[in-house]
Amino acid sequence: MTPADADPAAAVVLAGGWGERTLFFRFVTAAPGCRPIVAEIDGEIVGTGVGTVNGPVGWVGTIFVAPDRRGHGLGMALTRTVVDTLDSAGCRTLVLVATEQGRPMYERIGFTVQTAYRTVEAPGLAADGATDEPAAGRVRPFAASDLDAIAHLDRTATGEDRRHLLEAFATPESARCLVRPDGTLGGFVVRAPWGGGATVAPDPDDAVAILEARLRGVGPERRVRAGVLTENAAGHQRLSELGWTDAWSAPRLVRGAPLDWDPTALWGQFNHALG
């Protein structure tokens, strides 16, 4: 996929019912860590795929085939191409989030279910609607000097090197950091231009404070989503008690070397092609 392909590829995906991807495709066609591809028949884009190299871990995502081109092996061809590209880039572990329709295809090429994401959502809060104002007061805008600390915390939580994404997206407007009383970083959220937010916090109290800051930031007229993994059942229960409701779930599949990560520290994602 070239930069010139980004808009027409997004139009094909939108027409196929997968939502708006224009900003995302424009980003991945310019980002050195991303490996986007398209399938083309007679000059017409009919499929997409995106690989992302996060150090030793590669993400496989946005495997899409136009509805009238399905059933002929194109999805498998796109997937194998992305997988081969990530393998060639040195990724030892590959990760993806599957739809129920796509899961059998991924399992045929060696992916197995590792865990599952549970996406929850809640309405925004009025500016004075925080339930834990002292904790919320520890959340401040990102500063450039925070990058090393958030990259370290992120790698410990994910087992991935997502510094290239954090550096691309984190600004004082798009990112928030939670600072503990001792001055260390307790967690962060970094938002991508198209939505979604990579949210990391090993302590559930810190995670709730970050998410409450997001709720206050959007106001009561909008909703916020977060994503926790099966291993974080206590976190899911905590959010449920605070009024967050289930919106969506999907299995996370993996292939290759085991990950050294902390799934209980993850509370949100950029999207399921970047991690």
N, C-alpha and C positions, 0 to 999 in steps of 0.2 A: 504494500500500500504506500503510495507516494502522497505528498501533501495535496497534489491535485485530485487524488482519489477520495480525500476525506469527506467532502460534502456529498458527492454522489453515493459513496458507500453508506453514509448516514441516512440518506434518503431511502435507500433500499431497505435498511434495517427498520426505519420508521414505518415504511409501508408494510413490512412484515409483522408489525405489531410489537416490536421490541423497544419502543420508546426512542427518545431523542439521544443521539450519540455524536452530534456534530463537534462540540467542544472536545469531547474525549478523543475522537479520531484525529482532530487537528493536533492535539497534544502528542499522541503516540507516534504520529508520523514525523514529529520533530525531536522526540526524546531519544537520546542515545541508548538508554536502557531498555527500550521497547522494540519489539519485532513484529509489526503489524503486516498482515498479508491480505490479499483479496483473491477471489476466484473470478475469472472473467470468461465469458462465452460470447463469441462474436462481438467483442468490444463492449459488452455489457457486464457490469459488476453483478454477480449473483451470489456471492458469499464473502465472509470475512473471518478473520481469526487474529488474535493478538497474543503474543508472548511477551512476558516481562522478566528481565534478568535482575533479580534481587540478590546479588552475590551468589551464594551456593544454591539458592532456591529460585526456581522458575515458575511463574504463573501462566497457566493456559486459560484463555478466556475469550469471550465474544465470538465463539464458534457459531456462526449464523449462516443459514442457507435460505435463499428466497423460497417461499412456499411452493412455487411452481417448478422448482428444480430439486426438490427433495426426493429421497428414495433411490438415488443412483450412486451413492457412495461419496458424494461431494463432502459431506460433513466429516467423514473419516479421513479423506484426503487432506482437508484443512487441518484437522487435529494432528495427523502424523507430521505434516510439514512444520507446524508450530513446535511439536515435541522434538523433532530432529534439530530444529534451530536452537532450542534451549539446551539440548544435549551438547551440541557443538560449542555453545557458549560456556560450557563448563558447569552447568547446573547439575548438582548431584541429587536433588530432590525436586520433583515436580508436583504442583498443587493445582487443583481446580475445584470449582463449585458447579455441581451438575444439576440440570433439570431432570425430572423423572424420565423424560423422553431420551435425553442424551446419556444418562448413566450407563445403560447396557453397552453402548459403543465404547465408552471410556474403560469399562471393566474388561472388554475384549483385548485391550492393548496394555493391560497390566496395572491399571489404577484400582485401588481398593478404598473402601470407605474408611476414613480416619475418624471423623466426628461430624457434627452438623452445626450450622449456624441457625440461631433463632433471632430474627429481626423483630424488635419491639418499637412502639412509637407512643408519643404523648403530645398533648397540645402544649404550645408555648405558654409561658408565664408572664404576667405583668411584671414590670420592673421591680416592684416591691413584693413579688410573690414567692421569694425563696423560702424554703423550709429550714434552711441551715445557713443563716447569713454569715456567721463567723467562718465556716468552711468555704462558702462561696467567695468571701473576701480574699482568699488565698489564690484565686484564679486571676491571672493578669495576661495582657497581650504578649505574644511572642516577641522576643528581641533576637537580633542576629547572634548574640553571644550565647543563646540557648541551644544552638544547633547541635553542638557536640553532645550535650547532655541528652537531648531528645533522641538523637541517633543511637546513643548507647542504650538508653532505656528501651527503645524500639527493637533493637537487635536482640536484647535479652528476652523480650516478650515474644517476638515472632520467630527467632532463629534465622532471620533474613537480614540482608543489608539493603535497607530502603532509603539510605541517605540521599540518593539521587532524587527520589520522589519528595522527601521532606524538604530538601533544598529548593526544589522547583515550586512547591506549593506554599511553604510557610512564610507568612508575612504577619505584621501586627494586626492586620484586618482579618486574616483567614485562620489564624492559629491562636490558641490559648494554652498557657502553662500553669500548672498548679505547683506552688512552692510550699514545701513543708516548713514547720516552725524553725527547723535547724538550717534552713536555706537551701536544702537539696531539692531537686526536681522530683515531685511525686507522680506526675502524669501530665498528659497533654492531649489536645485534639488539634489536628491539622485538616482543614477542609480543602477539597479540590474544587476547581471552578464550576464543575457540573453538578456539585452536590456530593454527598457522602463525606464522611470524616473519619480518618484513622484516629482512633481513640485508645490510648494505652494508660493504664493505671493499675499497678499491682495491688493497691489497697482499695477495697470497695467503697470506703468513705470518700477517698479521693476521687474515684470514678463518679460517684453520685454528685459531688461538688462540681466536677467538670460538666456533667450532663445538665445539671441545674443551671449552670452559667449559659449553656447553649439554649435552654428553654427560655431564659430571661432575654437572651439576645434576639430571638426571633419574635417574641411577643405572642399574645394569645390568639392572634389570627392565623398562625401557622402551626405546623406540627414538626417534630423532630424525631428522627429514627436513630436507634442504636442497634448494635449486633453483638450478641454474646454466643459463646460456644457451649456445647453440651456439658463440657467439664465445669463450666461456671454456673452450675445450678443454683448456688446460693446467690449469685449476682442477679440471675433471672428472677428469683423469688423476691429479692430486695426491690428490684424495679417494679415488679407486679404490685407490691405493697404500696409503692409510691404512685400508682395509677397508670403505669405503662402497660400497653396491651400488645398481644402478639399480632404481627402483621404478615409474617412470611417465614418460611424455613426451607432449608435445602442442605443436602449432604455435601461435605467437603471430602474430596478424594485425593489420594496421594500415591506417588510412585517413586521408588528409589530409596535413598538412604533415610534412616529415621531422623526426625527433627529434634533438636535440642531447643525447646521453647517453653513458654508458660501461657497456655491458652486461657487461664483464668484472669490474665492481665489485659485481655483484649476486649474492647467494648464498642468497637466500630471499625469500619473498613473504608478505604478509598473507593473501591468497587471490586468486583470479582474477576478482574483481569490484571489488576495491579497488586492486590493484597490489602 
